[in-house]
């Protein structure tokens, strides 16, 4: 099993209300990928930033193996969700581990 962790910061010009709305939209879009993308086992999106956090929101997903993670990135459903994320974020960090 492979765990995929991604964190983002919102574009700085977004208001608090815009960030809240965007976070809810992102969470819905990404968590809906379970069952649509082969090999994607779980997806959790965290939108409540803690004081110790260096990112505004992050996801943790698990995939059956490295091949499933590689197939997840170009999958059309993932690409549609990623487009929603890119509309409102300014950076991304990623960590994958087995």
Biopython code that builds the backbone (N, CA, C, O; Angstrom):
import numpy as np
from Bio.PDB.StructureBuilder import StructureBuilder

atoms = [
    (1, "UNK", "N", (0.848, -1.172, 0.000)),
    (1, "UNK", "CA", (0.000, 0.000, 0.000)),
    (1, "UNK", "C", (0.901, 1.245, 0.000)),
    (1, "UNK", "O", (1.950, 1.269, 0.644)),
    (2, "UNK", "N", (0.467, 2.275, -0.736)),
    (2, "UNK", "CA", (1.190, 3.535, -0.823)),
    (2, "UNK", "C", (0.304, 4.636, -0.253)),
    (2, "UNK", "O", (-0.882, 4.720, -0.573)),
    (3, "UNK", "N", (0.887, 5.475, 0.592)),
    (3, "UNK", "CA", (0.190, 6.638, 1.143)),
    (3, "UNK", "C", (0.680, 7.879, 0.420)),
    (3, "UNK", "O", (1.879, 8.073, 0.218)),
    (4, "UNK", "N", (-0.271, 8.713, 0.037)),
    (4, "UNK", "CA", (-0.012, 9.934, -0.734)),
    (4, "UNK", "C", (-0.517, 11.106, 0.116)),
    (4, "UNK", "O", (-1.694, 11.157, 0.475)),
    (5, "UNK", "N", (0.383, 12.046, 0.434)),
    (5, "UNK", "CA", (0.030, 13.208, 1.246)),
    (5, "UNK", "C", (0.346, 14.460, 0.438)),
    (5, "UNK", "O", (1.455, 14.611, -0.074)),
    (6, "UNK", "N", (-0.632, 15.358, 0.324)),
    (6, "UNK", "CA", (-0.442, 16.604, -0.423)),
    (6, "UNK", "C", (-0.972, 17.752, 0.415)),
    (6, "UNK", "O", (-2.041, 17.651, 1.017)),
    (7, "UNK", "N", (-0.213, 18.855, 0.453)),
    (7, "UNK", "CA", (-0.667, 20.054, 1.157)),
    (7, "UNK", "C", (-0.614, 21.256, 0.242)),
    (7, "UNK", "O", (0.240, 21.344, -0.641)),
    (8, "UNK", "N", (-1.542, 22.192, 0.460)),
    (8, "UNK", "CA", (-1.603, 23.403, -0.355)),
    (8, "UNK", "C", (-1.817, 24.620, 0.532)),
    (8, "UNK", "O", (-2.290, 24.509, 1.662)),
    (9, "UNK", "N", (-1.462, 25.774, 0.004)),
    (9, "UNK", "CA", (-1.861, 27.057, 0.568)),
    (9, "UNK", "C", (-2.796, 27.730, -0.414)),
    (9, "UNK", "O", (-2.635, 27.619, -1.630)),
    (10, "UNK", "N", (-3.776, 28.431, 0.133)),
    (10, "UNK", "CA", (-4.686, 29.189, -0.710)),
    (10, "UNK", "C", (-3.981, 30.416, -1.280)),
    (10, "UNK", "O", (-3.015, 30.920, -0.708)),
    (11, "UNK", "N", (-4.486, 30.884, -2.417)),
    (11, "UNK", "CA", (-4.006, 32.147, -2.967)),
    (11, "UNK", "C", (-4.220, 33.228, -1.908)),
    (11, "UNK", "O", (-5.292, 33.287, -1.307)),
    (12, "UNK", "N", (-3.229, 34.079, -1.668)),
    (12, "UNK", "CA", (-3.334, 35.052, -0.577)),
    (12, "UNK", "C", (-4.454, 36.072, -0.743)),
    (12, "UNK", "O", (-4.910, 36.635, 0.252)),
    (13, "UNK", "N", (-4.906, 36.323, -1.945)),
    (13, "UNK", "CA", (-5.955, 37.320, -2.153)),
    (13, "UNK", "C", (-7.359, 36.821, -1.800)),
    (13, "UNK", "O", (-8.306, 37.609, -1.797)),
    (14, "UNK", "N", (-7.508, 35.525, -1.503)),
    (14, "UNK", "CA", (-8.823, 34.995, -1.142)),
    (14, "UNK", "C", (-9.224, 35.462, 0.251)),
    (14, "UNK", "O", (-8.407, 35.486, 1.171)),
    (15, "UNK", "N", (-10.488, 35.829, 0.391)),
    (15, "UNK", "CA", (-11.022, 36.191, 1.701)),
    (15, "UNK", "C", (-11.244, 34.929, 2.522)),
    (15, "UNK", "O", (-11.180, 33.818, 1.997)),
    (16, "UNK", "N", (-11.503, 35.107, 3.805)),
    (16, "UNK", "CA", (-11.780, 33.955, 4.676)),
    (16, "UNK", "C", (-13.010, 33.201, 4.183)),
    (16, "UNK", "O", (-13.031, 31.970, 4.202)),
    (17, "UNK", "N", (-14.021, 33.921, 3.749)),
    (17, "UNK", "CA", (-15.232, 33.282, 3.247)),
    (17, "UNK", "C", (-14.956, 32.506, 1.955)),
    (17, "UNK", "O", (-15.478, 31.406, 1.773)),
    (18, "UNK", "N", (-14.146, 33.065, 1.066)),
    (18, "UNK", "CA", (-13.784, 32.369, -0.172)),
    (18, "UNK", "C", (-12.969, 31.117, 0.129)),
    (18, "UNK", "O", (-13.157, 30.085, -0.516)),
    (19, "UNK", "N", (-12.072, 31.199, 1.098)),
    (19, "UNK", "CA", (-11.272, 30.036, 1.484)),
    (19, "UNK", "C", (-12.147, 28.922, 2.031)),
    (19, "UNK", "O", (-11.950, 27.751, 1.704)),
    (20, "UNK", "N", (-13.110, 29.287, 2.861)),
    (20, "UNK", "CA", (-14.001, 28.294, 3.447)),
    (20, "UNK", "C", (-14.825, 27.596, 2.366)),
    (20, "UNK", "O", (-14.972, 26.374, 2.378)),
    (21, "UNK", "N", (-15.353, 28.370, 1.447)),
    (21, "UNK", "CA", (-16.149, 27.809, 0.353)),
    (21, "UNK", "C", (-15.272, 26.914, -0.537)),
    (21, "UNK", "O", (-15.691, 25.824, -0.925)),
    (22, "UNK", "N", (-14.063, 27.374, -0.857)),
    (22, "UNK", "CA", (-13.149, 26.598, -1.699)),
    (22, "UNK", "C", (-12.746, 25.294, -1.012)),
    (22, "UNK", "O", (-12.682, 24.246, -1.655)),
    (23, "UNK", "N", (-12.475, 25.357, 0.287)),
    (23, "UNK", "CA", (-12.079, 24.156, 1.031)),
    (23, "UNK", "C", (-13.182, 23.101, 0.981)),
    (23, "UNK", "O", (-12.906, 21.917, 0.787)),
    (24, "UNK", "N", (-14.423, 23.531, 1.155)),
    (24, "UNK", "CA", (-15.549, 22.584, 1.107)),
    (24, "UNK", "C", (-15.680, 21.976, -0.284)),
    (24, "UNK", "O", (-15.932, 20.779, -0.421)),
    (25, "UNK", "N", (-15.511, 22.788, -1.300)),
    (25, "UNK", "CA", (-15.617, 22.294, -2.688)),
    (25, "UNK", "C", (-14.502, 21.292, -2.992)),
    (25, "UNK", "O", (-14.741, 20.260, -3.618)),
    (26, "UNK", "N", (-13.282, 21.605, -2.545)),
    (26, "UNK", "CA", (-12.134, 20.720, -2.761)),
    (26, "UNK", "C", (-12.342, 19.395, -2.039)),
    (26, "UNK", "O", (-12.117, 18.328, -2.611)),
    (27, "UNK", "N", (-12.767, 19.462, -0.793)),
    (27, "UNK", "CA", (-12.998, 18.247, -0.003)),
    (27, "UNK", "C", (-14.015, 17.342, -0.703)),
    (27, "UNK", "O", (-13.792, 16.139, -0.834)),
    (28, "UNK", "N", (-15.115, 17.914, -1.144)),
    (28, "UNK", "CA", (-16.152, 17.142, -1.823)),
    (28, "UNK", "C", (-15.610, 16.503, -3.101)),
    (28, "UNK", "O", (-15.830, 15.317, -3.347)),
    (29, "UNK", "N", (-14.907, 17.286, -3.906)),
    (29, "UNK", "CA", (-14.399, 16.781, -5.192)),
    (29, "UNK", "C", (-13.380, 15.667, -5.005)),
    (29, "UNK", "O", (-13.443, 14.649, -5.694)),
    (30, "UNK", "N", (-12.445, 15.848, -4.083)),
    (30, "UNK", "CA", (-11.390, 14.850, -3.912)),
    (30, "UNK", "C", (-11.898, 13.587, -3.228)),
    (30, "UNK", "O", (-11.554, 12.481, -3.646)),
    (31, "UNK", "N", (-12.703, 13.732, -2.192)),
    (31, "UNK", "CA", (-13.180, 12.542, -1.485)),
    (31, "UNK", "C", (-14.119, 11.710, -2.351)),
    (31, "UNK", "O", (-14.281, 10.513, -2.112)),
    (32, "UNK", "N", (-14.735, 12.325, -3.347)),
    (32, "UNK", "CA", (-15.620, 11.591, -4.264)),
    (32, "UNK", "C", (-14.851, 10.688, -5.229)),
    (32, "UNK", "O", (-15.454, 9.878, -5.934)),
    (33, "UNK", "N", (-13.540, 10.822, -5.264)),
    (33, "UNK", "CA", (-12.742, 10.003, -6.183)),
    (33, "UNK", "C", (-12.681, 8.532, -5.776)),
    (33, "UNK", "O", (-12.439, 7.664, -6.614)),
    (34, "UNK", "N", (-12.899, 8.252, -4.496)),
    (34, "UNK", "CA", (-12.912, 6.856, -4.044)),
    (34, "UNK", "C", (-14.069, 6.150, -4.741)),
    (34, "UNK", "O", (-15.213, 6.602, -4.688)),
    (35, "UNK", "N", (-13.760, 5.062, -5.381)),
    (35, "UNK", "CA", (-14.758, 4.329, -6.150)),
    (35, "UNK", "C", (-14.758, 4.698, -7.626)),
    (35, "UNK", "O", (-15.313, 3.970, -8.450)),
    (36, "UNK", "N", (-14.140, 5.821, -7.964)),
    (36, "UNK", "CA", (-14.039, 6.240, -9.366)),
    (36, "UNK", "C", (-12.677, 5.915, -9.961)),
    (36, "UNK", "O", (-12.562, 5.629, -11.153)),
    (37, "UNK", "N", (-11.646, 5.962, -9.121)),
    (37, "UNK", "CA", (-10.274, 5.750, -9.594)),
    (37, "UNK", "C", (-9.803, 4.375, -9.125)),
    (37, "UNK", "O", (-9.707, 4.137, -7.921)),
    (38, "UNK", "N", (-9.512, 3.474, -10.048)),
    (38, "UNK", "CA", (-9.048, 2.138, -9.653)),
    (38, "UNK", "C", (-7.788, 2.213, -8.781)),
    (38, "UNK", "O", (-6.861, 2.971, -9.067)),
    (39, "UNK", "N", (-7.779, 1.424, -7.732)),
    (39, "UNK", "CA", (-6.619, 1.361, -6.853)),
    (39, "UNK", "C", (-6.581, 2.424, -5.777)),
    (39, "UNK", "O", (-5.714, 2.372, -4.906)),
    (40, "UNK", "N", (-7.496, 3.392, -5.805)),
    (40, "UNK", "CA", (-7.593, 4.406, -4.751)),
    (40, "UNK", "C", (-8.451, 3.816, -3.633)),
    (40, "UNK", "O", (-9.646, 3.579, -3.813)),
    (41, "UNK", "N", (-7.829, 3.584, -2.483)),
    (41, "UNK", "CA", (-8.523, 2.920, -1.384)),
    (41, "UNK", "C", (-9.246, 3.896, -0.470)),
    (41, "UNK", "O", (-10.409, 3.689, -0.122)),
    (42, "UNK", "N", (-8.546, 4.974, -0.077)),
    (42, "UNK", "CA", (-9.128, 5.964, 0.836)),
    (42, "UNK", "C", (-8.679, 7.362, 0.429)),
    (42, "UNK", "O", (-7.649, 7.541, -0.221)),
    (43, "UNK", "N", (-9.476, 8.345, 0.828)),
    (43, "UNK", "CA", (-9.137, 9.740, 0.574)),
    (43, "UNK", "C", (-9.741, 10.569, 1.705)),
    (43, "UNK", "O", (-10.952, 10.536, 1.924)),
    (44, "UNK", "N", (-8.912, 11.302, 2.412)),
    (44, "UNK", "CA", (-9.372, 12.208, 3.461)),
    (44, "UNK", "C", (-8.762, 13.571, 3.198)),
    (44, "UNK", "O", (-7.550, 13.698, 3.021)),
    (45, "UNK", "N", (-9.614, 14.597, 3.175)),
    (45, "UNK", "CA", (-9.157, 15.964, 2.981)),
    (45, "UNK", "C", (-9.410, 16.719, 4.271)),
    (45, "UNK", "O", (-10.523, 16.707, 4.797)),
    (46, "UNK", "N", (-8.374, 17.378, 4.781)),
    (46, "UNK", "CA", (-8.427, 18.098, 6.046)),
    (46, "UNK", "C", (-8.409, 19.596, 5.759)),
    (46, "UNK", "O", (-7.492, 20.108, 5.117)),
    (47, "UNK", "N", (-9.434, 20.286, 6.244)),
    (47, "UNK", "CA", (-9.598, 21.699, 5.916)),
    (47, "UNK", "C", (-9.504, 22.615, 7.136)),
    (47, "UNK", "O", (-9.537, 23.837, 6.995)),
    (48, "UNK", "N", (-9.389, 22.038, 8.326)),
    (48, "UNK", "CA", (-9.304, 22.831, 9.543)),
    (48, "UNK", "C", (-7.833, 22.971, 9.946)),
    (48, "UNK", "O", (-7.271, 22.100, 10.610)),
    (49, "UNK", "N", (-7.234, 24.066, 9.536)),
    (49, "UNK", "CA", (-5.811, 24.308, 9.777)),
    (49, "UNK", "C", (-5.549, 24.472, 11.272)),
    (49, "UNK", "O", (-6.266, 25.187, 11.972)),
    (50, "UNK", "N", (-4.521, 23.803, 11.735)),
    (50, "UNK", "CA", (-4.068, 23.935, 13.113)),
    (50, "UNK", "C", (-2.955, 24.986, 13.188)),
    (50, "UNK", "O", (-2.289, 25.238, 12.184)),
    (51, "UNK", "N", (-2.740, 25.598, 14.345)),
    (51, "UNK", "CA", (-1.707, 26.636, 14.462)),
    (51, "UNK", "C", (-0.308, 26.159, 14.049)),
    (51, "UNK", "O", (0.508, 26.961, 13.595)),
    (52, "UNK", "N", (-0.035, 24.889, 14.201)),
    (52, "UNK", "CA", (1.282, 24.354, 13.851)),
    (52, "UNK", "C", (1.435, 24.069, 12.352)),
    (52, "UNK", "O", (2.529, 23.748, 11.889)),
    (53, "UNK", "N", (0.345, 24.186, 11.602)),
    (53, "UNK", "CA", (0.364, 23.833, 10.179)),
    (53, "UNK", "C", (1.086, 24.865, 9.335)),
    (53, "UNK", "O", (1.048, 26.065, 9.610)),
    (54, "UNK", "N", (1.742, 24.369, 8.304)),
    (54, "UNK", "CA", (2.401, 25.232, 7.332)),
    (54, "UNK", "C", (1.637, 25.265, 6.017)),
    (54, "UNK", "O", (2.081, 25.901, 5.062)),
    (55, "UNK", "N", (0.506, 24.596, 5.955)),
    (55, "UNK", "CA", (-0.346, 24.583, 4.773)),
    (55, "UNK", "C", (-1.787, 24.803, 5.221)),
    (55, "UNK", "O", (-2.149, 24.502, 6.359)),
    (56, "UNK", "N", (-2.603, 25.334, 4.308)),
    (56, "UNK", "CA", (-3.991, 25.634, 4.628)),
    (56, "UNK", "C", (-4.887, 24.405, 4.600)),
    (56, "UNK", "O", (-5.846, 24.324, 5.367)),
    (57, "UNK", "N", (-4.592, 23.454, 3.733)),
    (57, "UNK", "CA", (-5.362, 22.223, 3.671)),
    (57, "UNK", "C", (-4.478, 21.118, 3.116)),
    (57, "UNK", "O", (-3.485, 21.378, 2.437)),
    (58, "UNK", "N", (-4.857, 19.881, 3.416)),
    (58, "UNK", "CA", (-4.078, 18.750, 2.904)),
    (58, "UNK", "C", (-4.959, 17.532, 2.748)),
    (58, "UNK", "O", (-6.054, 17.442, 3.303)),
    (59, "UNK", "N", (-4.437, 16.596, 1.971)),
    (59, "UNK", "CA", (-5.122, 15.323, 1.786)),
    (59, "UNK", "C", (-4.190, 14.189, 2.138)),
    (59, "UNK", "O", (-2.968, 14.309, 2.052)),
    (60, "UNK", "N", (-4.790, 13.094, 2.533)),
    (60, "UNK", "CA", (-4.089, 11.829, 2.747)),
    (60, "UNK", "C", (-4.903, 10.775, 2.018)),
    (60, "UNK", "O", (-6.078, 10.564, 2.315)),
    (61, "UNK", "N", (-4.266, 10.116, 1.061)),
    (61, "UNK", "CA", (-4.944, 9.040, 0.342)),
    (61, "UNK", "C", (-4.079, 7.792, 0.393)),
    (61, "UNK", "O", (-2.860, 7.861, 0.552)),
    (62, "UNK", "N", (-4.738, 6.653, 0.255)),
    (62, "UNK", "CA", (-4.005, 5.392, 0.170)),
    (62, "UNK", "C", (-4.372, 4.714, -1.145)),
    (62, "UNK", "O", (-5.500, 4.800, -1.630)),
    (63, "UNK", "N", (-3.371, 4.038, -1.698)),
    (63, "UNK", "CA", (-3.485, 3.371, -3.000)),
    (63, "UNK", "C", (-2.950, 1.958, -2.849)),
    (63, "UNK", "O", (-2.080, 1.696, -2.018)),
    (64, "UNK", "N", (-3.467, 1.067, -3.645)),
    (64, "UNK", "CA", (-3.086, -0.343, -3.504)),
    (64, "UNK", "C", (-1.583, -0.549, -3.667)),
    (64, "UNK", "O", (-0.990, -1.373, -2.971)),
    (65, "UNK", "N", (-0.966, 0.198, -4.584)),
    (65, "UNK", "CA", (0.467, 0.053, -4.833)),
    (65, "UNK", "C", (0.965, 1.256, -5.635)),
    (65, "UNK", "O", (0.187, 2.151, -5.968)),
    (66, "UNK", "N", (2.248, 1.274, -5.940)),
    (66, "UNK", "CA", (2.846, 2.393, -6.675)),
    (66, "UNK", "C", (2.242, 2.541, -8.067)),
    (66, "UNK", "O", (2.101, 3.661, -8.558)),
    (67, "UNK", "N", (1.889, 1.448, -8.702)),
    (67, "UNK", "CA", (1.281, 1.519, -10.031)),
    (67, "UNK", "C", (-0.086, 2.204, -9.959)),
    (67, "UNK", "O", (-0.443, 2.973, -10.851)),
    (68, "UNK", "N", (-0.841, 1.929, -8.910)),
    (68, "UNK", "CA", (-2.152, 2.573, -8.746)),
    (68, "UNK", "C", (-1.993, 4.069, -8.506)),
    (68, "UNK", "O", (-2.775, 4.865, -9.026)),
    (69, "UNK", "N", (-0.993, 4.458, -7.728)),
    (69, "UNK", "CA", (-0.727, 5.883, -7.514)),
    (69, "UNK", "C", (-0.331, 6.551, -8.825)),
    (69, "UNK", "O", (-0.783, 7.658, -9.117)),
    (70, "UNK", "N", (0.499, 5.894, -9.609)),
    (70, "UNK", "CA", (0.911, 6.453, -10.904)),
    (70, "UNK", "C", (-0.283, 6.602, -11.842)),
    (70, "UNK", "O", (-0.346, 7.564, -12.607)),
    (71, "UNK", "N", (-1.229, 5.668, -11.796)),
    (71, "UNK", "CA", (-2.410, 5.740, -12.656)),
    (71, "UNK", "C", (-3.423, 6.779, -12.155)),
    (71, "UNK", "O", (-4.233, 7.280, -12.934)),
    (72, "UNK", "N", (-3.378, 7.095, -10.878)),
    (72, "UNK", "CA", (-4.288, 8.076, -10.272)),
    (72, "UNK", "C", (-4.045, 9.475, -10.842)),
    (72, "UNK", "O", (-5.001, 10.181, -11.159)),
    (73, "UNK", "N", (-2.798, 9.880, -10.974)),
    (73, "UNK", "CA", (-2.468, 11.247, -11.402)),
    (73, "UNK", "C", (-3.128, 11.641, -12.723)),
    (73, "UNK", "O", (-3.749, 12.702, -12.782)),
    (74, "UNK", "N", (-3.024, 10.844, -13.782)),
    (74, "UNK", "CA", (-3.627, 11.260, -15.055)),
    (74, "UNK", "C", (-5.106, 10.887, -15.218)),
    (74, "UNK", "O", (-5.725, 11.237, -16.223)),
    (75, "UNK", "N", (-5.671, 10.184, -14.241)),
    (75, "UNK", "CA", (-7.067, 9.750, -14.373)),
    (75, "UNK", "C", (-7.970, 10.975, -14.576)),
    (75, "UNK", "O", (-7.810, 11.969, -13.868)),
    (76, "UNK", "N", (-8.904, 10.928, -15.517)),
    (76, "UNK", "CA", (-9.759, 12.084, -15.812)),
    (76, "UNK", "C", (-10.529, 12.631, -14.599)),
    (76, "UNK", "O", (-10.684, 13.845, -14.465)),
    (77, "UNK", "N", (-11.004, 11.757, -13.728)),
    (77, "UNK", "CA", (-11.731, 12.226, -12.544)),
    (77, "UNK", "C", (-10.798, 12.996, -11.608)),
    (77, "UNK", "O", (-11.182, 14.013, -11.031)),
    (78, "UNK", "N", (-9.570, 12.497, -11.467)),
    (78, "UNK", "CA", (-8.592, 13.206, -10.647)),
    (78, "UNK", "C", (-8.223, 14.537, -11.287)),
    (78, "UNK", "O", (-8.111, 15.549, -10.595)),
    (79, "UNK", "N", (-8.038, 14.542, -12.582)),
    (79, "UNK", "CA", (-7.689, 15.787, -13.274)),
    (79, "UNK", "C", (-8.777, 16.846, -13.103)),
    (79, "UNK", "O", (-8.464, 18.027, -12.957)),
    (80, "UNK", "N", (-10.032, 16.449, -13.118)),
    (80, "UNK", "CA", (-11.134, 17.391, -12.905)),
    (80, "UNK", "C", (-11.091, 17.961, -11.487)),
    (80, "UNK", "O", (-11.287, 19.160, -11.292)),
    (81, "UNK", "N", (-10.837, 17.107, -10.504)),
    (81, "UNK", "CA", (-10.736, 17.575, -9.118)),
    (81, "UNK", "C", (-9.506, 18.470, -8.935)),
    (81, "UNK", "O", (-9.570, 19.486, -8.244)),
    (82, "UNK", "N", (-8.397, 18.089, -9.554)),
    (82, "UNK", "CA", (-7.165, 18.875, -9.443)),
    (82, "UNK", "C", (-7.343, 20.267, -10.040)),
    (82, "UNK", "O", (-6.744, 21.226, -9.554)),
    (83, "UNK", "N", (-8.148, 20.390, -11.074)),
    (83, "UNK", "CA", (-8.403, 21.702, -11.674)),
    (83, "UNK", "C", (-9.098, 22.623, -10.671)),
    (83, "UNK", "O", (-8.822, 23.822, -10.633)),
    (84, "UNK", "N", (-9.988, 22.071, -9.868)),
    (84, "UNK", "CA", (-10.665, 22.845, -8.825)),
    (84, "UNK", "C", (-9.641, 23.345, -7.808)),
    (84, "UNK", "O", (-9.697, 24.498, -7.380)),
    (85, "UNK", "N", (-8.714, 22.482, -7.425)),
    (85, "UNK", "CA", (-7.675, 22.848, -6.465)),
    (85, "UNK", "C", (-6.794, 23.960, -7.037)),
    (85, "UNK", "O", (-6.506, 24.941, -6.351)),
    (86, "UNK", "N", (-6.369, 23.809, -8.284)),
    (86, "UNK", "CA", (-5.456, 24.783, -8.901)),
    (86, "UNK", "C", (-6.069, 26.173, -9.033)),
    (86, "UNK", "O", (-5.341, 27.164, -9.072)),
    (87, "UNK", "N", (-7.397, 26.261, -9.103)),
    (87, "UNK", "CA", (-8.064, 27.556, -9.223)),
    (87, "UNK", "C", (-7.813, 28.454, -8.012)),
    (87, "UNK", "O", (-7.816, 29.678, -8.141)),
    (88, "UNK", "N", (-7.596, 27.860, -6.840)),
    (88, "UNK", "CA", (-7.577, 28.649, -5.604)),
    (88, "UNK", "C", (-6.306, 28.499, -4.774)),
    (88, "UNK", "O", (-6.193, 29.108, -3.711)),
    (89, "UNK", "N", (-5.347, 27.697, -5.241)),
    (89, "UNK", "CA", (-4.120, 27.497, -4.462)),
    (89, "UNK", "C", (-2.913, 28.076, -5.186)),
    (89, "UNK", "O", (-2.919, 28.271, -6.401)),
    (90, "UNK", "N", (-1.874, 28.345, -4.390)),
    (90, "UNK", "CA", (-0.677, 28.957, -4.969)),
    (90, "UNK", "C", (0.554, 28.070, -4.849)),
    (90, "UNK", "O", (1.587, 28.370, -5.447)),
    (91, "UNK", "N", (0.463, 26.997, -4.095)),
    (91, "UNK", "CA", (1.609, 26.093, -4.003)),
    (91, "UNK", "C", (1.148, 24.703, -3.581)),
    (91, "UNK", "O", (-0.001, 24.498, -3.189)),
    (92, "UNK", "N", (2.069, 23.768, -3.674)),
    (92, "UNK", "CA", (1.748, 22.360, -3.384)),
    (92, "UNK", "C", (2.999, 21.679, -2.866)),
    (92, "UNK", "O", (4.097, 21.898, -3.378)),
    (93, "UNK", "N", (2.826, 20.854, -1.849)),
    (93, "UNK", "CA", (3.884, 19.966, -1.385)),
    (93, "UNK", "C", (3.317, 18.549, -1.386)),
    (93, "UNK", "O", (2.119, 18.354, -1.181)),
    (94, "UNK", "N", (4.170, 17.578, -1.615)),
    (94, "UNK", "CA", (3.720, 16.202, -1.743)),
    (94, "UNK", "C", (4.735, 15.256, -1.106)),
    (94, "UNK", "O", (5.944, 15.485, -1.156)),
    (95, "UNK", "N", (4.219, 14.202, -0.514)),
    (95, "UNK", "CA", (5.057, 13.148, 0.051)),
    (95, "UNK", "C", (4.333, 11.826, -0.169)),
    (95, "UNK", "O", (3.162, 11.682, 0.181)),
    (96, "UNK", "N", (5.040, 10.868, -0.748)),
    (96, "UNK", "CA", (4.492, 9.536, -0.966)),
    (96, "UNK", "C", (5.363, 8.538, -0.213)),
    (96, "UNK", "O", (6.585, 8.681, -0.172)),
    (97, "UNK", "N", (4.740, 7.540, 0.375)),
    (97, "UNK", "CA", (5.515, 6.539, 1.086)),
    (97, "UNK", "C", (4.828, 5.196, 1.085)),
    (97, "UNK", "O", (3.605, 5.088, 0.988)),
    (98, "UNK", "N", (5.672, 4.159, 1.197)),
    (98, "UNK", "CA", (5.170, 2.790, 1.236)),
    (98, "UNK", "C", (5.326, 2.227, 2.613)),
    (98, "UNK", "O", (4.960, 1.076, 2.855)),
]
sb = StructureBuilder()
sb.init_structure("model")
sb.init_model(0)
sb.init_chain("A")
sb.init_seg("    ")
for serial, (resi, resn, name, xyz) in enumerate(atoms, 1):
    if name == "N":
        sb.init_residue(resn, " ", resi, " ")
    sb.init_atom(name, np.array(xyz, "f"), 0.0, 1.0, " ", f" {name:<3s}", serial, name[0])
structure = sb.get_structure()
